Amino acid sequence: MKKNDDPNRYPKGLDRKKVEDLIEYYENQSDAEAIAEAEAAYRRRTTSWVQVPVKLLPAVRRLIARGV
């Protein structure tokens, strides 16, 4: 498939090959590897998870994009 034949739009920094590589990585990851990766992400203190009502999500995304 040629680059121009791909109907998908990708975020900046991603292309079809990178997405396919990510899919392959996660599809071939063992349960133990997936758990270890999730636990490592949970222990990392550089990010946080926040629960937001779905109807407020667009506004939250706009605020984050603005750097507020």
C-alpha positions in Angstrom: 0.0 0.0 0.0 1.3 3.4 -1.0 1.5 6.2 1.7 -1.2 8.1 -0.2 -3.5 5.1 -0.3 -3.9 4.9 3.5 -7.3 6.4 4.4 -6.3 6.8 8.1 -5.1 10.0 9.7 -2.4 9.7 12.3 -1.4 12.0 15.2 1.9 13.9 14.7 4.8 11.5 15.0 2.8 8.4 14.0 2.4 6.7 10.7 1.0 3.4 9.5 4.2 1.5 10.2 4.6 2.8 13.8 0.9 1.9 14.5 1.4 -1.6 13.0 4.5 -2.0 15.2 2.6 -1.0 18.3 -0.2 -3.4 17.5 2.2 -6.2 17.0 4.0 -5.4 20.2 0.9 -5.5 22.4 -0.7 -8.5 20.6 2.5 -10.5 21.2 3.0 -9.4 24.8 2.5 -12.0 27.5 0.1 -11.5 30.3 3.0 -11.3 32.7 4.7 -8.6 30.6 1.5 -6.6 30.3 1.0 -6.7 34.1 4.6 -5.7 34.7 4.3 -2.8 32.3 1.0 -1.7 33.9 2.5 -1.9 37.4 5.6 0.1 36.4 3.4 2.8 34.9 1.3 2.9 38.1 4.5 3.3 40.3 5.8 6.1 38.0 5.1 9.5 39.7 5.4 11.6 36.6 1.8 11.1 35.4 -1.6 10.8 37.0 -4.9 9.2 36.2 -8.0 11.3 36.6 -11.6 10.2 36.2 -13.6 12.8 34.2 -17.3 12.6 33.3 -17.6 11.9 29.6 -19.6 15.0 28.8 -16.8 17.2 30.3 -14.0 15.4 28.4 -14.0 17.7 25.4 -13.6 20.8 27.6 -10.8 19.1 29.6 -9.0 18.2 26.4 -9.2 21.8 25.2 -7.8 23.0 28.5 -4.9 20.6 28.4 -4.2 21.5 24.8 -4.0 25.2 25.8 -1.5 24.3 28.6 -3.8 25.6 31.3 
